Amino acid sequence: MDTAHRWPELQRINAVPVPERLRVGQVLNLGGLAAVLHVSGSVLLQRASGLEQSLAAGTTLAKGDLLTTGRDGFVTVGFADGSRIVLPSSSSARLIEAHGQRTQLELLSGRAESYVEKQKEREFEIRTRSYALGVKGTHFRVRSEGAEQTLEVLEGKVQATELSGGRSTDVSALQGMPLSVAGAGPEVRSLLPPPAQRTETDRNTVAAQPVAGAAAYHLQLATDPGFLRPAAESRAQTPRFVLADSLATGFYHTRVSALDAQGIEGQASEGVTFMAPAQAPMASEVHALGNGRWEIRWTTRAGRSHTFALAKTPDFASPVVVESGTFTSGVTVGPLDGPARYYWRCREQAEGESSLPTEWGGSFETTPP
């Protein structure tokens, strides 16, 4: 950047919603053609020369670079036009081109989720073993796992062109198709609807309503609402997931989607969950009392001191309530405005203990008065 007047360009490239509220330690792409915005878990970078290099947020990528995520790895790459691509666990992709007019990647294995900025003069393409997927601006997913290859379009439109034969198919928003050259032609279908997430009283559990036609379900966790900083994921035959104990304590944004018999992943529902440590209360419940007042219930041990906080954002940057006391069975809050989502957490510490405090929390939605 040669002038401070180009800050709106930096804001777009890095998907920063409010520049005045940057996170401490947040890495920004200062105008390079491709750079790593987020990395967690095991991720390997192999340069075009064959040199393997450690990967960190801020690493600049070049033509021919190969990214590979492990079973616990996630990486998000940002491009100069503001487009982003997320590689989840067990995925591998190579950067073929990244310059002012064209971005091209090759998905060698696994999955990729792309958020492509709408620009008339630029091209964005992802290639699998059998298809070239070209877009001008859209949100889509592509998968290449073993013999299965699939495409799902969430926003915009993708043109899928066979690498052998050149036959092209337009796939519109909320549609998907298997990426197979076998048969008379591609089968475009509507995506399965989002499974409605439901409130679970069990600790560290995410659950949703079953969807007709679903063969499996997919859970994604991220520390940001845009899912550019993924933290974990899992698949199951039923829409109920128990979170891994290795996750750090705190709030996570959740996505749950259903997959059909051919592996086409449907629309995702979104929610928020709280990962609590093992020593936290086993369950908590939230009940509306009327007149904008809410009761949050839990049961914990006596003889402990507590700090309760309530906020409209999961980072608790501007809490609505902060109270200290002994809250062994819960608290009552309100009156609260609505409609809105509120986040709450409670920290417990026994007097004289040197260990870290226990923490638990959750969220709930209020309705208009």
Secondary structure, 3 states (H helix, E strand, C coil): CCCHHHHHHHHHHCCCCCHHHCCCCCCCCCCCCEEEEEEECCEEEECCCCCEECCCCCCECCCCCEEEECCCCEEEEEECCCCEEEECCCCEEEEEEECCCEEEEEEEEEEEEEEECCCCCCEEEEECCCEEEEECCEEEEEEEECCEEEEEEEECEEEEEECCCCCEEEEECCEEEECCCCCCCCCCEECCCCCCEECCCECCEEEECCCCCCCEEEEEEECCCCCCCEEEEEEECCCEEECCCCCCCEEEEEEEEEECCCCCEEEEEEEEEEECCCCCCCECEEEEEECCEEEEECCCCCCEEEEEEEECCCCCCCCCEEEEECCCCEEEECCCCCCEEEEEEEEEEECCCCCCCEEEEEEEEECCC
